[in-house]
Amino acid sequence: MSSTIAAEAVARAFAETARLGERSDAAFVGRVFRPDLGGPSVVRIAGGRVVDVTGAFATVSELCENDDPASALRRAEGDDIGSLAELLGNTPPDDRNASRPHFIAPVDLQALKAAGVTFVVSMLERVIEERIRGDANAAGGVRQQILDLVGSDIRNLKPGSTEAAALKVALIEAGAWSQYLEVGIGPDAEIFTKGQPLSAVGSGSDIGVHPGSTWNNPEPEIVLAVSSKGRIVGASLGNDVNLRDVEGRSALLLGKAKDNNGAAAIGPFLRLFDDGFTLDDVRRTELSLVIDGPEGYRLDGRSSMSQISRDPAEIVGQAVNDHHLYPDGLVLFLGTMFAPIQDRDDPGRGFTHKTGDVVTIRTEALGALVNRVKPTDEVEGWTMGVAALMRNLAKRGLLGASR
């Protein structure tokens, strides 16, 4: 990364990740692109070393289908391909030695899904976007009007409850009902496709914001790894990059607002559940976010999983069930309470990204996910789809019944 601000932010995040990877009591799985093999490898991270275990599991998706993925990862044998610090240092596109391995997103064949409007704060921001049709200048006044209508007690509402239904009736009568309130406090969660399998970028890579967008923001989230049977097997950090002006114009533009080059970041690793890390730990997670701008701007934010309106297990149950099958499993962004409203430039326009912003999302248990913002047509190209991955794995002798 070229600027001093970016380099310092990335160095801090990588140092945190390297310290986390020194642990031997946690089951961290990642993916590394190996130029010598022309494709990705599944790796185990422990004791500061990176071990290629692709001989045991050709994909992370395959590992997640195991009855006990954490134990299976620990048992897997493979080649040590270098220190964690070395591979992290070779990951940012600007500083990369193309002949050496680098980290990529820690998921592969799983469907990339996301839940929206799972926190009250972000739900109200979506209502505002809808009301002002993506015009950031009008956000401040409408925000107060909405808060006056719904009040602060909405935070305590259980979606789909009798109390939530009564509030819905009252809002309809007041002419204030919204499709975002429907999924925020109604019985059905919003579950959408964030991107295609293999399209996520990892920590250290650039994330994409469409150059035509004038109002956008990061969304720091927990990402759950879920098997084809609906079993939650691990968690990672994610950035569900969002174009607020596009979604605000029409919810039918959700795909344009959400599914763009580099708009889904996951990493640095996937931590598999075991006795030392469970879904209850996810429920208690506090995420911090820092945005370092190229002009010296800095924004600090947070998202507390304790404030989520729907339990993570309920959201997963609405995503994968007898009506929605995912044979390669899925990863699910759980949503965020982070909705930046602080003005960055002009008064009343709130926050929006600038090219060169560095976004760092942190938790103690999952490390630091760090990415730099670039236009979507300038981020590193995504070229290895499922067909190319299968050809590469077949060439390496990693597919077939004999494995």
MARTI-766295 format. One record per residue (C-alpha): y negated, z negated, x. Coordinates in steps of 0.02 Angstrom, whole numbers, padded with zeros to 5 digits, always signed. Example, Ala and Ser with C-alpha at 12.3 -4.5 7.8 and 13.67 -1.06 7.14 Angstrom:
% residues 2
+00225-00390+00615 +00053-00357+00684 
% end
This chain:
% residues 403
+00000+00000+00000 -00165+00054+00075 -00300-00073+00029 -00313-00245+00107 -00313-00329-00063 -00155-00238-00114 -00068-00272+00050 -00105-00458+00043 -00047-00474-00138 +00114-00381-00103 +00146-00481+00056 +00129-00644-00041 +00249-00586-00176 +00376-00521-00051 +00368-00686+00046 +00408-00781-00114 +00550-00661-00153 +00620-00679+00023 +00619-00869+00008 +00708-00858-00160 +00839-00743-00083 +00879-00875+00048 +00967-00974-00088 +01156-00970-00093 +01175-01064-00258 +01103-00926-00369 +01188-00764-00420 +01060-00629-00382 +01108-00446-00403 +00995-00301-00359 +00998-00115-00324 +00953-00029-00163 +00927+00157-00134 +01023+00209+00022 +00962+00372+00100 +01119+00381+00207 +01222+00393+00047 +01095+00490-00054 +01101+00365-00197 +01091+00184-00256 +01202+00037-00217 +01232-00125-00310 +01193-00271-00194 +01215-00459-00188 +01071-00560-00119 +01110-00729-00040 +01063-00821+00118 +00926-00694+00153 +01051-00553+00172 +01086-00399+00067 +01269-00354+00041 +01324-00188-00035 +01456-00226-00167 +01463-00053-00246 +01646-00042-00196 +01680-00178-00324 +01553-00125-00456 +01485+00052-00457 +01343+00000-00573 +01255-00158-00628 +01304-00111-00805 +01487-00121-00754 +01460-00292-00675 +01376-00357-00833 +01531-00310-00935 +01636-00434-00834 +01693-00593-00923 +01600-00696-00791 +01476-00583-00700 +01408-00720-00586 +01580-00768-00521 +01631-00586-00504 +01475-00552-00401 +01511-00698-00285 +01690-00639-00258 +01643-00459-00222 +01661-00404-00041 +01554-00275+00045 +01451-00224+00194 +01296-00318+00251 +01159-00185+00253 +01016-00289+00319 +00900-00434+00293 +00810-00458+00128 +00642-00463+00215 +00674-00295+00302 +00723-00205+00142 +00578-00280+00044 +00458-00222+00179 +00523-00045+00163 +00504-00038-00026 +00318+00005-00059 +00302+00196-00066 +00155+00205+00055 +00243+00105+00191 +00419+00172+00173 +00532+00238+00310 +00626+00372+00212 +00780+00353+00321 +00805+00169+00280 +00858+00081+00118 +00734+00008-00006 +00744-00092-00167 +00737-00012-00339 +00750-00085-00515 +00902-00201-00532 +00969-00115-00690 +01044+00057-00714 +01144+00127-00860 +01085-00004-00985 +00970+00051-01126 +00791-00006-01099 +00738-00096-01258 +00591-00209-01299 +00540-00330-01435 +00361-00327-01495 +00249-00452-01581 +00358-00602-01536 +00211-00717-01494 +00072-00762-01615 -00067-00728-01489 -00008-00552-01452 +00028-00523-01637 -00153-00557-01681 -00209-00438-01544 -00100-00302-01619 -00180-00332-01789 -00350-00313-01706 -00298-00151-01620 -00242-00082-01788 -00403-00132-01877 -00519-00055-01747 -00410+00100-01716 -00406+00070-01529 -00596+00052-01508 -00614-00089-01381 -00800-00110-01419 -00762-00179-01592 -00627-00303-01540 -00731-00463-01528 -00798-00464-01706 -00635-00416-01787 -00540-00547-01685 -00641-00688-01763 -00622-00616-01938 -00433-00612-01920 -00428-00790-01851 -00534-00850-01997 -00409-00773-02119 -00245-00832-02044 -00299-00995-01962 -00213-01086-01819 -00065-01148-01921 +00016-00977-01908 +00080-01031-01738 +00201-01150-01822 +00272-01025-01945 +00454-00975-01929 +00472-00787-01956 +00562-00748-02118 +00537-00923-02189 +00477-00967-02364 +00310-01020-02290 +00292-00854-02200 +00329-00760-02361 +00195-00861-02451 +00068-00819-02316 +00113-00636-02332 +00073-00641-02519 -00093-00727-02485 -00142-00598-02352 -00096-00453-02464 -00205-00525-02602 -00347-00542-02476 -00325-00362-02420 -00283-00419-02245 -00097-00377-02229 -00041-00279-02075 +00119-00198-02015 +00105-00310-01861 +00103-00466-01968 +00258-00396-02053 +00359-00398-01892 +00271-00552-01825 +00313-00670-01969 +00432-00566-02076 +00622-00572-02066 +00644-00416-01957 +00596-00411-01773 +00515-00259-01696 +00640-00181-01575 +00593-00018-01491 +00650+00093-01349 +00544+00058-01195 +00614+00196-01086 +00769+00293-01038 +00913+00219-00936 +00871+00225-00749 +00684+00252-00781 +00627+00074-00739 +00539+00042-00574 +00569-00109-00465 +00462-00237-00375 +00351-00157-00244 +00345+00010-00332 +00194+00084-00421 +00176+00065-00609 +00096+00200-00716 -00053+00196-00834 -00096+00359-00923 -00263+00423-00854 -00322+00464-01030 -00311+00282-01084 -00470+00177-01081 -00396+00013-01146 -00231-00049-01075 -00150-00202-00998 +00006-00272-00916 +00130-00374-01018 +00221-00507-00915 +00390-00539-00995 +00565-00606-00972 +00696-00467-00978 +00872-00511-01034 +01028-00419-00977 +01149-00400-01122 +01328-00334-01119 +01396-00204-01240 +01469-00348-01341 +01298-00429-01363 +01329-00567-01236 +01173-00618-01137 +01226-00623-00954 +01065-00641-00854 +00877-00623-00841 +00741-00542-00738 +00553-00520-00743 +00471-00371-00825 +00305-00285-00851 +00298-00192-01017 +00143-00089-00974 +00046-00051-01134 -00090+00071-01186 -00186-00031-01315 -00301+00110-01370 -00156+00228-01404 -00053+00104-01505 -00211+00046-01594 -00245+00222-01659 -00075+00223-01745 +00085+00124-01731 +00174+00292-01743 +00109+00326-01567 +00210+00180-01498 +00316+00298-01392 +00160+00373-01312 +00088+00200-01283 +00246+00126-01208 +00362+00258-01134 +00275+00337-00985 +00312+00366-00801 +00320+00198-00713 +00277+00101-00871 +00430-00013-00865 +00445-00127-00713 +00593-00246-00690 +00635-00358-00543 +00641-00410-00409 +00823-00453-00449 +00933-00491-00598 +00988-00673-00597 +01156-00693-00682 +01192-00844-00790 +01300-00983-00718 +01305-01173-00722 +01138-01180-00631 +01043-01053-00736 +01066-01026-00922 +00978-00961-01076 +00904-01134-01100 +00814-01112-00934 +00744-00948-01000 +00683-01036-01157 +00583-01156-01047 +00513-01026-00928 +00328-01021-00888 +00270-00851-00823 +00112-00834-00721 +00018-00672-00695 -00115-00622-00569 -00209-00458-00567 -00299-00416-00405 -00421-00272-00426 -00478-00154-00288 -00659-00209-00316 -00617-00392-00286 -00585-00430-00470 -00455-00564-00507 -00376-00617-00671 -00253-00760-00696 -00145-00772-00850 +00014-00852-00913 +00149-00832-01044 +00254-00979-01101 +00425-00942-01174 +00413-01106-01270 +00283-01022-01381 +00393-00877-01434 +00408-00858-01623 +00589-00800-01624 +00726-00873-01515 +00787-00753-01380 +00964-00758-01448 +00900-00708-01621 +00804-00561-01548 +00959-00503-01453 +01060-00519-01614 +00939-00404-01702 +00945-00280-01557 +01134-00262-01535 +01258-00287-01677 +01381-00190-01784 +01239-00075-01837 +01168-00046-01661 +01297-00019-01523 +01261+00004-01338 +01420+00046-01242 +01333+00024-01073 +01241-00132-01128 +01053-00153-01136 +00909-00245-01057 +00783-00318-01177 +00600-00360-01144 +00565-00516-01248 +00378-00493-01275 +00228-00588-01210 +00092-00707-01267 -00025-00635-01135 -00164-00532-01215 -00314-00521-01097 -00481-00523-01188 -00597-00566-01042 -00726-00430-01009 -00699-00338-00846 -00844-00216-00852 -00950-00188-01008 -00978-00337-01125 -00863-00335-01275 -00737-00212-01204 -00614-00340-01138 -00491-00303-00999 -00421-00135-00945 -00331-00080-00788 -00406+00015-00642 -00311+00120-00518 -00266+00009-00372 -00241-00151-00473 -00099-00256-00407 -00004-00352-00542 +00105-00500-00491 +00216-00590-00616 +00300-00751-00557 +00424-00884-00609 +00508-01014-00500 +00684-00962-00549 +00664-00773-00545 +00539-00742-00405 +00392-00622-00404 +00378-00448-00478 +00234-00355-00396 +00172-00179-00433 +00018-00073-00401 -00064+00029-00540 -00078+00217-00523 -00100+00359-00648 +00063+00408-00731 +00057+00582-00652 +00039+00507-00477 +00176+00375-00474 +00333+00408-00375 +00436+00536-00470 +00592+00485-00563 +00725+00614-00521 +00895+00528-00525 +00955+00527-00704 +01128+00484-00768 +01207+00652-00721 +01140+00643-00543 +01198+00462-00526 +01374+00507-00584 +01383+00652-00462 +01328+00540-00320 +01451+00401-00362 +01592+00528-00380 +01550+00603-00210 +01562+00428-00135 +01732+00400-00217 +01666+00260-00327 +01724+00326-00496 +01898+00338-00569 +02039+00234-00638 +02098+00181-00465 +01947+00069-00438 
% end
